[in-house]
Amino acid sequence: MTQPTSDPHAHGAEFATIHTLRAGPHDQAIEAEHAALGAMLLSPAVIPEITAILDPADYYRPAHETIHRAITTLHERDEPVDPITVAAYLAQTGDLNRIGGASYLHHLVQQVPTTSNGEYYAAIARDAADNRRLDATGMRLSQSARTGELTADATRAEALAALEAAEQRAWSEPTPLGEGGTLPSFPVNVLPCWMRDQVVALAEFTQTPPDMAATMGLAALSTTAGGRVHFQIRPGWVEQSNLYLVCAMPPASRKSDVFAPMTAPIYRIEEELAQQAKPAIIEAQTAKETAEAEVDALLAKARKGDPIDRQQLVAEASAARMLADEIHVPPTPRLTVSGDITPEPLTHLLATHRCLAALSPEGDLFDIIAGRYSTRPNLGVFLQAHKGERLQTDRITRDQPTIDRPALTIGVTPQPAVLHDLASAPGARDRGLLARFLYSLPPSNLGYRRIRTQPVPDSVSRTYDARLEAMVRTFTDLPDPVTIPLSAQADAVVERLQEEVEFKLRPDQSLSHVKDWAGKLVGATIRIAGLLHLADRISTGWGEPVNAECVERAAAIAEYYTAHALAVFDLIAADPATDDAVHILDWLRRPKQNGTHRTTVKRRDVVASLRRFRGRTDTIDPALSLLEEHGYLRADRPPSPGGRGRAATITFRVHPALKDPQNAP
């Protein structure tokens, strides 16, 4: 057995020995360790790249492991990393002399040809560590086999496990497709308790993501108060309370089953208000028609009378006309419009009612916005009614006035494909329509739903209906819009949110490519905070200032919508190859019928297993190439036999991480 040898850079310390299992011709590994550590000491920018490949336990020399841990500790603290700071840290921990002193750190820096190759040095050191482990495992298994300590099956299993572990480490972390990854679930815990209970119970009963019920719940709150209550953050900065919300779900996702319970109180109260107003409308309409009939009678008499009487009759008709015009026939109360309304009728209705909501479990409204009935969609009303900008109605009828502070709420659950159509509408992105929506893109439960579930408890649904009805009746009865201020503490939270968003708008930051959407994020957060405030205190002083706690809760919801908005904008911008690659990736993550996972795959396997490629096999190669570029697949390309004919079918090795249960759908 090889005896321990002295480390030439250690000065009599216990780290100056090498473990017996590490003995052997390891000069290349030691040189790579020198270069990897020296690169990190010379350029801290490469530390994340090297540590992603090389673990502390991979080092041949224990002293190198100690230096690696010191470097990563300082880097995680955001402290400077260089030979001097690392030496100071090791002196504090008592390890400086044990690794060879400060001079050894400077020696490591001198061994670096170039820091740009840090990842390659780390890979060499890691491969050497894997070989040492395999060598040690082989020696141990060989000894166990000779002595009979392990059965043949146990020896084989342990050998395969060691090989699999080495294969796992040989792969780098794959690069996500787009900005993908698991999107967060809606933070239902920040909703008012009466809405939270309804959302959770309804999601369980319908076996749908709670995101859909929560988004429609916010749309319901916006319907009750949108445009009727405003929130003042600071002098000169006032936000309305209406929201544009979209929750994109595939077909057969039980959207109507969620939509109906979350919005039923609104439609019921709308019908009740219409019935209550009906007598007054009929009375006013009758009075007006009577007055107009009197005007017509006087005019008819004037046309037949002599000139002397005609002048008197015209004067009487004019007075009667003025009286008729003064009779106001109130419109039938409305809280909502249909989900397939076109811009012109919507403008007319907003001019009449000022505050309305377009709610629908389908995406017809988006189809219309995208130009179903027009090659050049009219976006003006949707842009103005979100911000509350002055709405001109001359194109509809000259009898309608210009409306100040119109407020439209939108709450729809279209299919994801509809978002592509909306994005392609002329001006939808450039004029800011896409930036006005809060997006939810939850995963579908299809294929994983439980069959028998408990219905929503009566007490939960009754409480939800009662609270929502109280909000509708309270705010629709307001003669004029009410402005509620934010408390000083809430304003401080808003200021913090503004600073955070402002930083994320910088180049290379997370929101830099969606500046149009992110620019409205803080305003949307305030609107959500205001709605939470009203929902919390509808019966206990809703006119008091909005507190900081409501803004913090709204910020959690805004963070959720931010993650989903980034996914939606990626979806809108994605090319077909990315979409195909995502489907192949989902298939690779799923185990086979025997419970095992695929370690290799051929092109024909994809065709046979995924129906989406039937009849369009030409689209497979771009998707497979994309997965290869992102590190999910590795292609073994054998040469054509004899250099002639068609090359053998390419076999792709599959990244071992895809069989991790946490990556399964």
C-alpha positions in Angstrom: 0.0 0.0 0.0 1.3 3.4 -0.9 2.4 5.4 2.1 1.3 9.0 2.7 3.6 11.6 1.2 4.4 15.1 2.2 2.7 18.1 0.6 5.5 20.4 -0.7 3.5 23.5 0.0 2.5 22.6 3.6 4.7 23.5 6.5 4.4 20.5 8.9 0.6 20.7 9.2 -1.8 17.8 9.3 -3.2 18.7 5.9 0.3 17.8 4.5 -0.8 14.2 3.9 -2.8 12.6 1.2 -5.3 9.9 1.8 -4.3 6.4 0.8 -7.1 6.1 -1.7 -6.0 9.2 -3.4 -2.4 8.0 -4.1 -1.3 7.6 -7.6 -0.2 9.6 -10.7 -2.4 12.6 -10.3 -0.2 15.4 -11.6 -2.7 16.5 -14.2 -5.5 16.7 -11.6 -3.3 18.7 -9.2 -2.5 21.2 -12.0 -6.2 21.6 -12.8 -6.9 22.1 -9.1 -4.2 24.8 -9.0 -5.7 26.5 -12.0 -9.3 26.4 -10.8 -8.5 27.8 -7.4 -6.2 30.4 -8.9 -8.8 31.5 -11.4 -11.3 32.1 -8.5 -8.7 34.0 -6.5 -7.8 36.1 -9.6 -11.3 36.7 -10.9 -14.3 36.3 -8.6 -16.6 36.5 -11.6 -15.8 32.9 -12.5 -16.6 31.6 -9.0 -20.2 30.6 -9.8 -19.1 28.9 -13.0 -16.4 26.8 -11.3 -18.4 25.9 -8.2 -21.3 24.7 -10.3 -18.9 22.1 -11.7 -16.5 21.4 -8.8 -17.5 20.4 -5.3 -15.2 20.8 -2.3 -15.0 17.0 -1.9 -13.6 16.6 -5.4 -10.2 17.9 -4.6 -7.2 15.5 -4.4 -5.5 17.6 -1.8 -7.3 18.4 1.4 -5.7 21.8 1.5 -7.4 22.7 -1.8 -10.7 21.7 -0.3 -10.2 24.1 2.6 -9.3 26.9 0.2 -12.3 26.2 -2.0 -14.6 26.4 1.1 -13.1 29.7 2.2 -13.5 31.2 -1.3 -17.2 30.2 -1.5 -17.9 31.4 2.1 -16.5 34.9 1.3 -18.3 35.0 -2.1 -21.7 34.1 -0.5 -21.2 36.9 2.0 -20.6 39.3 -0.9 -17.1 40.0 0.4 -14.0 40.5 -1.8 -12.2 37.4 -2.8 -8.5 37.6 -3.5 -5.3 36.0 -2.0 -5.2 38.7 0.8 -8.8 38.4 1.9 -8.8 34.6 1.7 -5.5 34.5 3.7 -7.1 36.7 6.4 -10.2 34.5 6.6 -8.1 31.3 6.9 -6.0 33.0 9.6 -9.2 33.6 11.5 -10.3 30.0 11.2 -6.8 28.7 12.1 -6.3 27.0 8.7 -3.8 29.4 7.1 -0.6 27.5 8.1 -2.3 24.1 7.4 -2.8 25.0 3.7 0.7 26.2 3.2 0.5 29.9 4.3 -0.4 33.0 2.4 2.5 32.4 -0.1 0.7 29.3 -1.4 -2.4 31.4 -2.3 -0.2 33.7 -4.4 1.4 30.6 -5.9 -2.0 29.4 -7.0 -2.7 32.7 -8.8 0.6 32.3 -10.6 -0.5 28.9 -12.0 -3.4 30.3 -14.0 -2.8 30.6 -17.7 -6.2 32.4 -18.2 -9.2 32.8 -16.0 -11.5 32.4 -19.0 -10.8 28.7 -19.0 -11.8 28.2 -15.4 -14.7 25.9 -16.3 -12.4 23.6 -18.2 -9.9 23.4 -15.3 -12.8 22.6 -13.0 -14.1 19.9 -15.4 -10.6 18.2 -15.5 -10.4 18.2 -11.7 -14.0 16.8 -11.4 -13.3 14.0 -13.9 -10.2 13.1 -12.0 -12.3 12.9 -8.8 -14.8 10.7 -10.5 -12.1 8.4 -11.7 -10.7 8.1 -8.2 -14.1 7.3 -6.8 -14.7 4.6 -9.5 -11.2 3.2 -8.8 -11.9 3.1 -5.1 -15.3 1.5 -5.6 -13.8 -1.1 -8.0 -11.1 -2.0 -5.5 -13.7 -2.3 -2.7 -16.1 -4.4 -4.8 -13.3 -6.6 -6.0 -12.2 -7.2 -2.4 -15.8 -7.9 -1.3 -16.3 -10.3 -4.2 -13.2 -12.3 -3.3 -14.2 -12.5 0.4 -17.9 -13.2 -0.4 -19.1 -10.2 1.6 -21.6 -9.2 -1.1 -23.8 -11.3 -3.4 -23.3 -11.0 -7.2 -26.6 -9.0 -7.4 -25.5 -6.6 -4.7 -22.1 -6.1 -6.3 -23.7 -5.4 -9.7 -26.2 -2.9 -8.2 -23.5 -1.0 -6.3 -21.3 -0.9 -9.4 -24.2 0.4 -11.5 -25.0 3.0 -8.9 -21.4 4.3 -8.9 -21.4 4.5 -12.7 -24.8 6.3 -12.7 -23.5 8.8 -10.1 -20.4 9.5 -12.3 -22.7 9.9 -15.4 -24.9 12.4 -13.4 -21.9 14.5 -12.6 -20.6 14.4 -16.1 -23.6 16.5 -17.3 -23.8 20.2 -16.7 -27.0 21.9 -15.5 -29.3 22.3 -18.5 -30.3 25.8 -19.6 -34.0 26.3 -19.2 -36.1 26.8 -22.4 -36.8 30.5 -22.5 -37.4 31.8 -19.0 -39.3 28.6 -18.1 -39.5 26.7 -15.0 -42.3 26.1 -12.5 -44.5 29.1 -12.1 -45.7 30.1 -8.7 -49.2 29.3 -7.5 -51.5 32.2 -6.6 -50.9 33.3 -3.0 -54.4 32.6 -1.8 -53.3 33.2 1.8 -53.2 37.0 1.3 -56.9 37.2 0.1 -59.6 38.3 2.4 -60.7 35.3 4.5 -64.2 35.1 3.0 -62.8 35.0 -0.5 -59.9 32.7 0.3 -62.3 30.1 1.7 -64.4 30.3 -1.5 -61.3 30.1 -3.8 -59.8 27.1 -2.0 -63.1 25.2 -1.7 -64.1 25.8 -5.3 -60.6 24.8 -6.6 -60.8 21.6 -4.7 -64.4 20.8 -5.8 -63.7 21.5 -9.5 -60.2 20.1 -9.4 -58.8 23.3 -11.0 -55.8 25.4 -10.1 -56.8 28.0 -7.4 -55.2 30.6 -9.7 -58.4 30.7 -11.9 -60.8 31.2 -9.0 -58.6 33.8 -7.4 -58.2 35.8 -10.6 -61.9 35.8 -11.2 -62.4 36.8 -7.5 -60.2 39.8 -8.1 -62.3 40.6 -11.2 -65.4 40.4 -9.1 -63.9 42.9 -6.6 -62.9 45.2 -9.4 -66.5 45.0 -10.8 -67.9 46.2 -7.5 -65.6 49.2 -7.0 -63.9 49.8 -10.3 -64.2 53.5 -11.1 -66.4 54.2 -8.1 -63.5 54.3 -5.6 -60.1 55.8 -6.3 -56.9 55.6 -4.2 -54.5 58.5 -3.7 -50.9 57.6 -3.0 -49.5 61.1 -3.0 -50.7 64.5 -4.1 -51.0 64.3 -7.9 -51.0 60.5 -8.0 -54.4 58.8 -8.0 -55.2 55.2 -9.2 -58.5 53.8 -10.1 -59.7 50.5 -8.8 -60.4 48.6 -12.0 -58.2 45.8 -13.3 -57.7 43.9 -16.5 -57.2 40.2 -15.7 -56.7 37.2 -17.8 -56.3 33.5 -16.7 -55.3 31.4 -19.7 -56.4 27.8 -19.5 -56.7 25.0 -22.2 -60.0 23.6 -23.3 -61.9 21.2 -20.9 -60.4 23.0 -17.9 -63.9 23.6 -16.3 -63.6 27.4 -16.7 -67.4 27.9 -16.7 -67.7 25.8 -13.5 -65.3 28.3 -11.8 -66.5 31.4 -13.5 -70.2 31.0 -12.5 -69.8 30.7 -8.7 -67.2 33.5 -8.5 -69.4 36.0 -10.5 -73.0 34.8 -9.7 -73.7 37.5 -7.1 -72.8 40.3 -9.6 -75.3 39.0 -12.2 -78.0 38.4 -9.7 -77.7 41.9 -8.2 -77.6 43.4 -11.7 -80.9 41.8 -12.5 -82.4 42.9 -9.2 -81.3 46.5 -9.8 -82.8 46.4 -13.2 -86.1 45.2 -11.8 -86.1 47.8 -9.0 -85.5 50.6 -11.5 -88.1 49.4 -14.0 -91.1 51.3 -12.5 -89.2 54.6 -12.5 -87.9 54.0 -16.0 -91.4 53.3 -17.3 -92.9 56.4 -15.5 -90.2 58.7 -16.9 -90.4 57.2 -20.3 -94.2 57.6 -20.3 -93.9 61.2 -19.2 -91.4 62.0 -21.8 -93.4 60.3 -24.6 -96.5 62.3 -23.4 -94.6 65.5 -23.5 -93.2 64.8 -26.9 -96.7 63.9 -28.1 -97.9 67.2 -26.9 -95.1 68.9 -28.9 -96.0 67.0 -32.0 -99.7 68.0 -31.6 -98.8 71.7 -31.2 -96.6 71.5 -34.3 -99.3 69.8 -36.3 -101.8 72.4 -35.3 -99.4 75.2 -36.1 -98.9 73.8 -39.6 -102.6 73.9 -40.2 -103.4 77.2 -38.5 -103.4 80.8 -39.9 -100.2 82.8 -39.6 -101.4 84.8 -36.5 -102.2 81.7 -34.5 -99.1 79.8 -35.9 -96.7 82.1 -34.1 -98.4 81.5 -30.7 -98.5 77.7 -31.4 -94.8 77.6 -32.2 -94.0 79.4 -29.0 -96.1 76.9 -27.1 -94.5 73.9 -28.9 -91.0 75.3 -28.1 -91.9 75.5 -24.4 -93.3 72.0 -24.5 -90.1 70.8 -26.2 -88.0 72.3 -23.4 -90.2 70.6 -20.8 -89.9 67.2 -22.7 -86.1 67.5 -22.9 -85.9 68.1 -19.2 -87.5 64.8 -18.5 -84.7 62.3 -17.9 -85.3 58.7 -18.6 -82.8 56.8 -16.4 -81.0 53.9 -18.2 -81.5 50.4 -17.1 -78.8 49.8 -14.5 -75.9 47.7 -15.8 -72.8 46.3 -14.1 -71.6 44.1 -16.9 -71.4 43.8 -20.7 -71.2 40.6 -22.7 -67.8 39.1 -23.4 -68.2 39.5 -27.2 -69.0 43.2 -27.3 -67.4 45.3 -30.0 -65.6 48.6 -29.3 -68.4 50.9 -30.6 -71.2 49.6 -28.5 -68.8 49.4 -25.5 -68.0 53.0 -25.9 -71.7 53.9 -26.0 -72.4 51.9 -22.9 -69.5 53.4 -21.0 -70.7 56.8 -21.9 -74.1 55.8 -20.4 -72.9 53.9 -17.3 -69.3 55.0 -16.9 -68.3 51.9 -14.8 -68.7 48.4 -16.4 -67.1 45.0 -16.4 -66.6 42.6 -19.3 -66.5 39.2 -17.7 -66.4 35.9 -19.7 -65.2 32.3 -19.3 -64.1 32.4 -22.9 -61.8 34.5 -25.0 -64.3 36.2 -27.4 -63.4 39.6 -26.2 -59.7 39.0 -27.2 -60.8 37.8 -30.6 -62.7 41.0 -31.1 -59.8 43.2 -29.9 -57.5 41.3 -32.2 -59.8 42.3 -35.2 -62.4 39.6 -35.7 -64.7 42.2 -37.3 -62.1 44.7 -38.5 -58.7 44.6 -40.2 -57.7 47.5 -38.0 -58.9 46.9 -34.5 -60.2 49.9 -32.4 -58.1 49.8 -29.2 -58.9 53.3 -28.0 -61.8 52.5 -25.7 -59.8 49.6 -24.0 -56.8 51.9 -23.5 -58.7 54.9 -22.2 -61.1 52.9 -19.9 -58.2 51.3 -18.0 -56.6 54.5 -17.0 -59.8 56.5 -16.8 -58.9 59.0 -19.5 -61.5 61.3 -21.1 -63.6 59.3 -23.5 -65.0 61.0 -26.6 -68.3 59.6 -28.0 -68.9 61.8 -31.0 -68.5 58.8 -33.4 -71.4 57.0 -31.7 -74.0 59.7 -31.3 -74.0 63.4 -30.8 -76.5 63.0 -28.0 -74.0 61.3 -25.8 -71.8 63.4 -23.6 -68.0 63.1 -23.2 -67.3 60.9 -20.2 -64.6 61.7 -17.6 -62.9 58.8 -15.7 -64.6 55.8 -17.4 -63.7 52.5 -15.8 -63.7 49.1 -17.5 -63.0 45.8 -15.7 -62.0 42.8 -17.8 -61.9 39.3 -16.4 -61.6 36.5 -19.0 -60.3 32.9 -19.1 -59.3 32.3 -22.7 -57.2 29.5 -24.2 -53.5 30.2 -24.3 -53.5 30.3 -28.1 -55.8 33.3 -28.0 -52.9 35.3 -26.4 -50.9 34.8 -29.6 -53.8 36.3 -31.6 -54.1 39.3 -29.2 -50.3 39.9 -29.4 -50.4 39.9 -33.2 -53.2 42.6 -33.3 -51.8 45.8 -34.8 -50.8 48.2 -32.0 -51.6 45.8 -29.2 -48.0 45.9 -27.9 -46.9 49.3 -29.3 -49.9 51.2 -27.9 -49.8 49.5 -24.5 -52.8 47.2 -24.5 -50.8 44.1 -23.5 -49.2 46.1 -20.7 -52.5 46.8 -19.1 -53.3 43.1 -18.3 -52.4 41.0 -15.3 -51.7 37.5 -16.6 -52.1 34.1 -15.0 -50.9 31.0 -16.8 -51.5 28.1 -14.3 -50.7 24.5 -15.2 -53.6 22.3 -16.3 -54.8 19.5 -14.0 -56.2 17.5 -16.9 -55.2 13.8 -16.4 -54.5 14.3 -12.7 -58.0 15.3 -11.3 -59.7 13.4 -8.6 -63.1 12.1 -9.6 -65.1 12.4 -6.4 -64.7 15.6 -4.5 -66.6 17.6 -1.8 -68.8 20.4 -2.9 -68.2 23.9 -1.7 -69.8 24.2 1.8 -73.0 26.2 2.0 -71.6 28.4 4.7 -68.6 29.3 2.6 -70.6 30.1 -0.6 -73.3 32.0 1.5 -70.6 34.2 3.1 -68.9 34.9 -0.2 -72.2 35.9 -1.8 -73.2 38.1 1.1 -69.9 40.0 1.2 -69.7 40.5 -2.5 -73.4 41.7 -2.6 -72.6 44.1 0.2 -69.8 45.6 -1.8 -71.9 45.9 -5.0 -74.7 47.6 -3.2 -72.4 49.9 -1.2 -70.4 51.2 -4.2 -73.1 51.3 -6.8 -75.1 53.6 -4.5 -72.4 56.2 -4.3 -73.5 59.4 -6.0 -69.9 60.3 -7.0 -66.6 58.6 -7.0 -64.8 58.5 -3.6 -61.1 58.9 -3.2 -59.3 57.0 -0.3 -55.7 58.0 0.7 -52.9 55.6 1.6 -51.4 55.9 5.0 -47.8 57.2 5.4 -46.6 53.7 6.2 -48.3 52.4 3.0 -46.7 55.1 1.0 -43.3 54.0 2.3 -44.0 50.5 1.1 -45.0 51.8 -2.3 -41.8 53.8 -2.5 -39.8 50.6 -1.8 -41.7 48.8 -4.5 -41.0 51.6 -6.9 -37.2 51.3 -6.2 -37.3 47.5 -6.6 -39.1 47.8 -10.0 -36.8 50.6 -11.2 -33.7 48.5 -10.6 -35.3 45.5 -12.4 -35.8 47.7 -15.5 -32.1 48.2 -16.0 -30.4 46.4 -18.9 -29.8 42.6 -18.2 -32.3 42.7 -15.3 -35.4 40.6 -15.1 -37.9 43.2 -16.4 -35.8 44.9 -18.9 -37.5 43.3 -21.9 -41.1 44.0 -20.6 -40.6 47.7 -19.7 -44.1 48.5 -21.0 -45.8 46.0 -18.7 -43.5 46.6 -15.7 -44.0 50.3 -15.9 -47.6 49.8 -14.8 -46.8 47.2 -12.1 -46.7 49.5 -9.1 -50.0 51.1 -10.2 -51.6 47.7 -10.5 -50.2 46.8 -7.1 -51.9 49.8 -5.5 -55.2 49.0 -7.2 -55.0 45.4 -5.8 -54.2 46.8 -2.4 -57.2 49.1 -2.5 -59.5 46.3 -3.5 -58.2 44.1 -0.6 -58.7 47.1 1.8 -62.3 47.5 0.6 -63.0 43.7 0.8 -61.5 43.6 4.3 -63.5 46.5 5.7 -66.7 46.7 3.7 -68.6 46.8 7.0 -66.0 48.3 9.3 -64.8 51.7 7.9 -63.8 51.1 4.3 -63.3 54.9 3.9 -60.2 54.9 6.2 -56.7 55.1 4.7 -55.3 52.0 3.1 -52.6 50.5 5.4 -49.2 49.1 4.7 -50.3 45.5 5.4 -52.7 45.7 2.4 -49.9 47.0 0.2 -47.6 44.1 1.3 -50.3 41.6 0.5 -50.9 43.2 -2.8 -47.2 43.0 -3.5 -47.3 39.3 -3.0 -50.1 39.0 -5.6 -48.2 41.4 -8.0 -45.1 39.2 -7.6 -47.2 36.2 -8.7 -48.6 38.1 -11.7 -45.0 39.2 -12.6 -43.7 35.7 -12.9 -46.7 34.7 -15.0 -46.5 37.8 -17.2 -42.9 36.9 -18.0 -44.0 33.4 -19.0 -46.8 34.9 -21.2 -44.5 37.3 -23.0 -42.1 34.4 -23.5 -45.0 32.3 -24.9 -46.0 35.1 -27.2 -42.5 35.5 -28.5 -41.7 31.8 -28.7 -41.0 30.1 -32.0 -42.7 26.8 -32.9 -39.5 24.9 -32.2 -39.5 26.0 -28.6 -43.1 24.9 -28.2 -42.3 21.5 -29.8 -39.2 21.1 -27.6 -41.3 21.8 -24.4 -43.6 18.9 -25.4 -40.7 16.6 -26.0 -39.2 17.6 -22.7 -42.4 16.8 -20.8 -42.5 13.4 -22.5 -38.9 12.7 -21.5 -39.7 13.5 -17.8 -42.5 11.0 -17.7 -41.6 7.4 -16.7 -42.3 4.5 -19.1 -45.0 2.0 -18.3 -42.5 -0.2 -16.4 -41.6 2.7 -14.1 -38.2 3.3 -15.6 -37.0 6.5 -17.4 -35.5 6.8 -20.8 -31.7 7.1 -20.9 -31.5 7.2 -24.7 -34.0 8.2 -27.4 -34.1 8.1 -31.2 -36.0 10.4 -33.5 -38.4 7.6 -34.4 -39.3 7.2 -30.7 -40.5 10.8 -30.6 -42.7 10.3 -33.7 -44.2 7.1 -32.3 -44.9 8.5 -28.9 -46.1 12.1 -29.5 -49.2 12.5 -31.6 -48.5 16.2 -32.2 -45.7 15.2 -34.7 -47.9 12.9 -36.8 -47.8 14.3 -40.3 -45.3 17.0 -39.4 -42.1 15.0 -38.8 -40.0 17.8 -40.4 -40.5 19.8 -37.2 -38.9 17.3 -34.9 -35.3 18.0 -35.9 -35.4 21.7 -34.9 -36.9 20.8 -31.6 -34.3 18.1 -30.9 -31.5 20.4 -31.9 -32.9 23.0 -29.4 -32.9 20.5 -26.6 -29.4 19.5 -27.5 -28.3 23.2 -27.4 -29.9 23.6 -24.0 -28.1 20.5 -22.6 -31.1 18.2 -22.2 -29.8 15.8 -24.9 -26.5 14.6 -26.2 -26.3 13.2 -29.7 -24.1 10.2 -30.6 -23.6 10.5 -34.3 -22.1 7.4 -35.8 -20.4 7.7 -39.2 -22.2 6.3 -42.3 -21.1 2.7 -42.9 -18.3 2.6 -45.5 -18.8 6.3 -46.0 -21.8 5.7 -48.2 -25.5 5.7 -47.9 -27.7 7.2 -45.2 -26.1 7.7 -41.8 -27.4 5.5 -39.0 -30.2 6.8 -36.9 -28.9 9.3 -34.3 -29.2 8.2 -30.7 -29.6 10.9 -28.1 -28.5 10.4 -24.5 -31.0 12.0 -22.0 -29.9 14.2 -19.2 -30.1 12.1 -16.0 -31.8 15.0 -14.1 -34.9 14.5 -16.1 -35.8 11.3 -14.2 -35.7 13.2 -10.9 -39.3 12.9 -9.4 -39.4 16.7 -8.8 -39.1 17.3 -12.5 -42.1 15.1 -13.3 -45.4 16.8 -14.1 
